[in-house]
Amino acid sequence: MDQEEYLYLKEKLELNQVLNVIASYAVSEEARGKVLDAVPLNNIQDIELSQSEIMEARELLQGGESFPISRWRSSLKVLAKARAEGVLLDGEELNLIAKAEETAGEVRIFLSRKEDRFPHLARYTSRFELCKDVVGRIGKAIDDTGKLKDSATQKLAKLRRSIVSLRNELREDFNRFIGRFGGRRELEFVTLRGERYVVSVPRDEAMRIKGVIHQASASGASLYIEPLEFVEKNNRLEELIGEEAREENTILRELSSIVYKYREKLSANQSCLVDLDAVFARARFAIEFDCTKPVHLDEGRFTLRGARHPLLEKQLKTSGIEHGVVPLDVDCGEDTRVVVISGPNAGGKTVALKTIGLTVIMDRIGLLVPCKSDTNIPDFSDVLVDIGDDQSIERSLSTFSARIERLKKIMSMLNSKSLVLIDEIGDGTDPVEGSALAEALLEYIGPRASKTFVSTHLTSLKGWAHGTGFAVNATMEFDPQSMSPLYRFKLGVPGRSWGIDTAMRLGLAREIVEKAREKLQGDQLKLE
């Protein structure tokens, strides 16, 4: 399946929306992207490996255990920045790297201890190559807020003690200075530029103070003056603060160089956590929507048991509808190549097609599927669809032409392992011509594809399916008493559109209804 076709499929089967729901369960932005970028896997072995990982993650989560990754913040973006030699990382960035690497260690220990229960998840432990030196060095120097600790180096500790001591001296000097002015409240002690201590003095009092005027207040009513007796200590304070900044820079540069040295291992460990994050996001989705692992045993048989469309299920749950989605059961043996689904408008035919296609493509990208565990999905190489969004408005010629182009593309990609889904086959033109075209298409596609499901209102196509060895009819069941759809899929019988009965129930004149019945051809009525 090429990229263009897969993107088309994701839109038509609403896989994009399903992947968005799954991605919402991920912890990291990178894992969300990984979920959204999922592509079909190469073979059944890869599919089953992915599904086994998700099954184990689901079991772990349902067991109530706290997996360390839930507290993790990815450091991949910072590590990407650190790939250039000489880049200076700040304290918060370094702290993030250390904490993220700590999580890698916790995850490795956690999974190693549970290898017997979760062998597929435990395989990830072999990918970790932990950098304990990085965690230790950063942890010694930087606190949990990303600030350098006083104890990062002896020199930094000494400088910071000196700064604290000198600031205390300056405060004492200020108190004595205020005392000489009789403790006047309008004199305020403030800091300004480079931590130089100055006094805020009313403009009309400024001449009484010998010192350096730095600037006026925003209102202009006060001046910021540095008394001469503060200058020497302020100069010394600036020197100490400058030395502190240089020492901090030296420490950060040393730590940044350590990160640069181990950048490949650190990034690989984080990538492993991203992969696990994506697995657990898929597992949380599987729990929410009761998904399970299908079997891939019988290449000729396609069986869905209790299949549900997750988006429809989510919508009904949100709306508070009590009974929820009606599950879909499909069982097609090796000899059944084409299934013709008929039934009333809004009876669930298109939803059935989308559910079938979505279930298969979810399986192909390695997800658990919203079905019962005895579901059997053969090794479909691709899913080829022609499903429109509009089910009620009469199609124009341009729409019909577009559908023909789509069918041409389907036939060009067709192979013996294809699953083909066509909604309202033969629609958009004269019913007689549409029926003939539909039959010819199915006679071409049916023997060449693995399985083909089509929906239709064309009565003659039901007759074709009844008389064709590799085809079978199916219906979306309808309650004739309430004149409402039951949304149950039934294989082996054609469905009725129920148009005349619905018209009668809605009050159309009886004579018109009876006349309509008379006009139905005998064979057509028999099929109905």
Secondary structure as the mmCIF struct_conf table of DSSP 4:
data_model
#
loop_
_struct_conf.conf_type_id
_struct_conf.id
_struct_conf.beg_label_comp_id
_struct_conf.beg_label_asym_id
_struct_conf.beg_label_seq_id
_struct_conf.end_label_comp_id
_struct_conf.end_label_asym_id
_struct_conf.end_label_seq_id
HELX_RH_AL_P HELX_RH_AL_P1 GLN A 3 LYS A 12
TURN_TY1_P TURN_TY1_P1 LEU A 13 GLU A 14
HELX_RH_AL_P HELX_RH_AL_P2 LEU A 15 ALA A 23
TURN_TY1_P TURN_TY1_P2 SER A 24 TYR A 25
BEND BEND1 VAL A 27 SER A 28
HELX_RH_AL_P HELX_RH_AL_P3 GLU A 29 LEU A 36
TURN_TY1_P TURN_TY1_P3 ASP A 37 ASP A 37
BEND BEND2 ASN A 42 ASN A 43
HELX_RH_AL_P HELX_RH_AL_P4 ILE A 44 GLN A 62
TURN_TY1_P TURN_TY1_P4 GLY A 63 GLY A 64
HELX_RH_3T_P HELX_RH_3T_P1 PRO A 68 ARG A 71
HELX_RH_AL_P HELX_RH_AL_P5 LEU A 76 LYS A 81
TURN_TY1_P TURN_TY1_P5 ALA A 82 ARG A 83
BEND BEND3 ALA A 84 ALA A 84
TURN_TY1_P TURN_TY1_P6 GLU A 85 GLY A 86
HELX_LH_PP_P HELX_LH_PP_P1 VAL A 87 LEU A 89
HELX_RH_AL_P HELX_RH_AL_P6 GLY A 91 SER A 112
TURN_TY1_P TURN_TY1_P7 ARG A 113 ARG A 117
HELX_RH_AL_P HELX_RH_AL_P7 PRO A 119 ALA A 122
HELX_RH_3T_P HELX_RH_3T_P2 ARG A 123 ARG A 127
HELX_RH_AL_P HELX_RH_AL_P8 LYS A 132 ALA A 141
STRN STRN1 ILE A 142 ILE A 142
TURN_TY1_P TURN_TY1_P8 ASP A 144 THR A 145
BEND BEND4 GLY A 146 GLY A 146
HELX_LH_PP_P HELX_LH_PP_P2 LYS A 147 LYS A 147
STRN STRN2 LEU A 148 LEU A 148
HELX_LH_PP_P HELX_LH_PP_P3 LYS A 149 LYS A 149
HELX_RH_3T_P HELX_RH_3T_P3 ASP A 150 ALA A 152
HELX_RH_AL_P HELX_RH_AL_P9 GLN A 154 ARG A 180
TURN_TY1_P TURN_TY1_P9 PHE A 181 GLY A 182
BEND BEND5 GLY A 183 GLY A 183
TURN_TY1_P TURN_TY1_P10 ARG A 185 GLU A 186
STRN STRN3 GLU A 188 LEU A 192
TURN_TY1_P TURN_TY1_P11 ARG A 193 GLU A 195
STRN STRN4 ARG A 196 PRO A 202
HELX_RH_3T_P HELX_RH_3T_P4 ARG A 203 ARG A 208
BEND BEND6 ILE A 209 ILE A 209
STRN STRN5 GLY A 211 ALA A 216
TURN_TY1_P TURN_TY1_P12 ALA A 218 SER A 219
BEND BEND7 GLY A 220 ALA A 221
STRN STRN6 SER A 222 PRO A 227
HELX_RH_AL_P HELX_RH_AL_P10 LEU A 228 LYS A 261
TURN_TY1_P TURN_TY1_P13 TYR A 262 TYR A 262
HELX_RH_AL_P HELX_RH_AL_P11 ARG A 263 GLU A 288
TURN_TY1_P TURN_TY1_P14 PHE A 289 ASP A 290
STRN STRN7 THR A 292 THR A 292
HELX_LH_PP_P HELX_LH_PP_P4 LYS A 293 PRO A 294
STRN STRN8 VAL A 295 VAL A 295
TURN_TY1_P TURN_TY1_P15 GLU A 299 GLY A 300
STRN STRN9 PHE A 302 ALA A 307
HELX_RH_AL_P HELX_RH_AL_P12 PRO A 310 SER A 319
TURN_TY1_P TURN_TY1_P16 GLY A 320 GLY A 320
BEND BEND8 GLU A 322 HIS A 323
HELX_LH_PP_P HELX_LH_PP_P5 VAL A 325 PRO A 327
STRN STRN10 LEU A 328 CYS A 332
TURN_TY1_P TURN_TY1_P17 GLU A 334 ASP A 335
STRN STRN11 VAL A 338 SER A 342
TURN_TY1_P TURN_TY1_P18 ASN A 345 ALA A 346
BEND BEND9 GLY A 347 GLY A 348
HELX_RH_AL_P HELX_RH_AL_P13 LYS A 349 ARG A 364
TURN_TY1_P TURN_TY1_P19 ILE A 365 GLY A 366
STRN STRN12 VAL A 369 VAL A 369
BEND BEND10 PRO A 370 CYS A 371
TURN_TY1_P TURN_TY1_P20 SER A 373 ASP A 374
STRN STRN13 ASN A 376 ASN A 376
BEND BEND11 SER A 381 SER A 381
STRN STRN14 ASP A 382 ASP A 386
BEND BEND12 ASP A 389 ASP A 389
BEND BEND13 GLN A 391 ILE A 393
HELX_LH_PP_P HELX_LH_PP_P6 GLU A 394 SER A 396
HELX_RH_AL_P HELX_RH_AL_P14 LEU A 397 MET A 413
TURN_TY1_P TURN_TY1_P21 SER A 416 LYS A 417
STRN STRN15 SER A 418 ILE A 422
BEND BEND14 ASP A 423 GLU A 424
TURN_TY1_P TURN_TY1_P22 ILE A 425 GLY A 428
BEND BEND15 THR A 429 THR A 429
HELX_RH_AL_P HELX_RH_AL_P15 PRO A 431 ARG A 448
BEND BEND16 ALA A 449 SER A 450
STRN STRN16 LYS A 451 SER A 455
HELX_RH_AL_P HELX_RH_AL_P16 THR A 459 GLY A 467
TURN_TY1_P TURN_TY1_P23 GLY A 469 PHE A 470
STRN STRN17 ALA A 471 ASP A 479
TURN_TY1_P TURN_TY1_P24 PRO A 480 MET A 483
STRN STRN18 SER A 484 LEU A 491
TURN_TY1_P TURN_TY1_P25 GLY A 492 GLY A 492
BEND BEND17 VAL A 493 VAL A 493
HELX_RH_AL_P HELX_RH_AL_P17 GLY A 499 ARG A 505
TURN_TY1_P TURN_TY1_P26 LEU A 506 GLY A 507
HELX_RH_AL_P HELX_RH_AL_P18 ARG A 510 LYS A 519
BEND BEND18 LEU A 520 LEU A 520
HELX_RH_AL_P HELX_RH_AL_P19 GLY A 522 LEU A 527
#
